[in-house]
Amino acid sequence: MANNKSALKRAKIAERNRLRNKAYKSAVKTLMKKYYASLEAYTAQPTDESKQEMMARMSEAYSKIDKAVKRGVLHTNNGARKKSRLAQRLKSLAQTAA
């Protein structure tokens, strides 16, 4: 355990940052899962409404990933990889449907 005042403060700050980072990462994963679910729903029954919902979910996920990268929660390449995987899934399902 920390022995002096500055070390105690750093430990406290590190814990606060860890919890904030955890919340961001969890939110990113949740939005990605919601996007994948809406994408599956769209491919099962392609309607205009389901397409709009799927695109809205993709936009939300992209936004949260970008914010996490901006705040330093995710590395730049990690964020780019996550966004790329979202787009790849859409592209692969669009090709199989066509």
N, C-alpha and C positions, 0 to 999 in steps of 0.2 A: 504494500500500500504506500501511497505517497507520504512523504515525511515533512515537506515544507509547504508553505502557503501557495506558491506558484505551481508546484506539482499537483496539489489538490485541485486548483483551478483548472489546470490543463486536463486532468482526469474528468472533471465535471463537464467541461466543454466537449471533450471527445465522446462522452456518453450521449450528450445532447445531439451532437452531429450524427452519431451512429443511428440513433432513433429516427432522425429526420431522413437520413439516407435510406433506412429500411422502409420507411413509409413511401418514399418515391419509387423505390424498386418494386415494392408490392403493387403500387398503383399502375406501374408500367406493365407488369405481368398480368394484372387483372384486365386492363384495357386490351392487351393483346389477345387474351382468351375470349373476351367479348367480341372482338373483331373476327376471330376465327369462327366463332359460333354463328355470327351474322353472315359470314361468307358461306358457311355450310348451308344455312337456311336459304340463301340466295341461289346457290347451285341446285338445291333440291327443288325449289320452286321459284324460278326467276320472274319476279314481278318488279314493277317500277318502284313500289314502296320498299321492297326488300333491298333493292339496289341502292336507294337513297340512304337507308339505314346502314348498310354495309359501308358506304363511302363516308358517312358521318362517323362511324366507329373507327375507320382507318384514320380520319383526320384527328380524332381525339387521341388516338394512340401516338401518331406522329408528333402531335403537340406536346404530349407528356414526355416523350422520349427526348425531344429537343430541349425542353425545360430542364430535364434531369442532366443532360449534357452541359447545358449552360451553367448550372449550379455546381457542377463538378461531381455529381453523384455517379454518373456513368462516364467512362472514357469516350472520347470522340468516335473512335473506331467501333467501340461496342454499340453505341447508339446508331451509327450508320449500318452496322450489321443487322441490328434488330429491324430497322426500317426496310432494309433490303429484303429480309425474310418475309415481311408483311407483303411487300410488292410481288415477290416471287410466288407466293401462295396464290395471290389473285391471278397472276399471269398464267400459272400452270392450270388452274381450274377453268380459266377462260378458254384456254386452248383445248382442253378435253371436252368442253361444252360445244365448241364450234366444229 
